[in-house]
Amino acid sequence: MQKRNPLKANILKLETQKNNIPTFLHQSEIYYLVFFFKLMPIGVPKVPFRSSGERDGAWVDVYNRLYRERLLFLGQGVDSEISNQLIGLMIYLSIEDDNKDLYLFINSPGGWVIPGVAIYDTMQFVRPDVHTICMGLAASMGSFILVGGGITKRLAFPHARVMIHQPASSFYEAQAGEFILEAEELLKLRETITRVYGQRTGKSIWVVSEDMERDVFMSATEAQAYGIIDLVAVE
């Protein structure tokens, strides 16, 4: 005995209501939508991708697809997790092809100093040049990573904002002995960051040190004049 299709029966029932005037999608359209949404990715955006030599494609994470084109993204606060991810990607892509440049897009409010310095050092270590592109905001360690891009290869979108300031620490949570050790370490980090800004921007260390005493926000044009970026993208 042939089994009855409940989906088909329900659709036909809906279509015969109201004086035979269709009140729902046609059966073939329903089957198409069910098939489409079964394949449609949910959650993290995904895109279809097929590697060379492969017959069938697959849905892949949009960021994984962009990584294959050597496009990297820092779109959050800097911490150990995102730092390790970017470092791993830069090293892997440099091993895969050490002649093709890397592109790092930055939209970050800043974050932890040590993970940010680790990203900067890796950018200088890998053989391919790293283009840095500021979109939205590059503040604190975000601007430090931005300035670490290849000379003449640092760019910001027209309405992007850049902010520099000195590294901070939670002194109020430390005991007296820890406070002294932390202050000494923070002073060393400040000297390192100030020296890097001076080398990468062409500004004197004294100018950079004075500017870093407070939060200094810059437009893309001002960041270019300061030497943090080399180009402003054309609107």
Secondary structure, DSSP 8 states (H G I E B T S, - for coil): -----HHHHHHHHHHTHHHH---S--HHHHHHHHHHHHHS--SS-EEEE--TT-SS-EEEEHHHHHHTTTEEEE-S-B-HHHHHHHHHHHHHHHHH-SSS-EEEEEEE--B-HHHHHHHHHHHHHSSS-EEEEEEEEEETHHHHHHHTS-TT-EEE-TT-EEEE------GGGS-HHHHHHHHHHHHHHHHHHHHHHHHHH---HHHHHHHTTS-EEEEHHHHHHHTS-SEE---
